[in-house]
Every structure is written in C-alpha cells, then in structure tokens.
C-alpha cells in the first residue's frame, strides 16, 4: 500500500511538471526547531532553490522565534537572508545578489476527525526575488494548509494554497499551490516530497513548476 502511494505521488509530480515549457525547478526546504522554555521555540529554516537542470537560483538562511499564546494562536517573528545568483548582461558574468527581510506570523488551526487544518497570516517587508517586486515591497501572505492522518500509516498527504497580497500595488502578486506527501520517521523527524505551482497569472509572468523535498527535525 505504501509503495503504491509513493508511485502515485511521483506520477503526479511528473504529470504536473509537464505543464511547464521548461524543466521544473527544485527546492530543498529544511526546518530545525527547539523548545527553549514552555511555549517558546527557536527555529532555523534554510532553503536551497535551483532552476531546471539543477542550476543555482538562490539560497536562504532564516531564523526566528515562535510563541504559543493560546491553543489556537501562535505568534512568530523571523529574519531572512537570501542570496540570489544573477547574470549581469553588461559585465557578462554571474554575481550573487544578497537581500534581507523580516516577517511576522499569526498562526492558528484545528483538527476535525482525521484532518488537521492550519492557517497562517504573514506580514513581510519583501517577497521572493522576481521581476514583479522591488526593495520597497510590503506583503500580506495568506496560507491555508490541510493534512490528512491515514489510519495505521506514517504517510501524511497534505495540500496548501498561499496568496501574496502586495500592500503597495494593492493586488495579488502571485499564488502558490502545493500538494505532497510527508513521512513521519519518528516524533522528531519528518521527510516530505511535494509539487508546487507558483502562479503569476495576475502579473502576466510565466508560472513556475517546482518539485521539492523537505526535512523537519525537532531537537
């Protein structure tokens, strides 16, 4: 049964990636967290992003704190450093372009039978590197995510949708649609595979197909 589910997920990945005119990008997302005191956690979330053909796009170093105020409310703050590898037409060389930004989260959620619903509102003073934003960008990011707990299985299918609301231009800059499968190795370790569509239809930019792998460790 588990083997069939893995084959289904891989088939979906390659099916969705076929919608792109180019090879899908590859993202590696890591999450490390440790409880400091009751309800307070420190987090470190590095990422590696590559274009099709595993060409370097950018890497991200993000760290912060989250505090659980209530069963249904967690607040968090993060600082993110991102370095993107860009080609300079005038000099005809590749150079790293660094940038930093902060983010503040309000998270909530609830369980319903075997479903786990999660909601996040994030404010950030910038967005990911692309041609539709600038250094003065300011965003609200709205994300809804649902997990399903399969009975007697360590496999957890999940899906999420995220909207990027540009507070300066006052419109939706892009949408992210994600679907995948997580595997709970034990209480502290989790591995996941996912497909993500980054949709820029509101701005006219070509959408991105992304295949990703994630790993989470709780110390």
Secondary structure, DSSP 8 states (H G I E B T S, - for coil): -HHHHHHHHHHHHHHHHTTSSS--EEEEEEEEEEEEETTEEEEE--EEEE-TTS-EEEEEEEEEEEEEEETTEEEEEEEEEEEEEEEETTTTEEEEEEEEEEEEEEEEEEEETTEEEEEEEEEES---SSTT--TT--EEEEEEEEEEE-TT-SEEEEEEEEEEEETTTTEEEEEEEEEEEEEE-SSSEEEEEEEEEEE-TTTT---EEEEEEEEEEE-
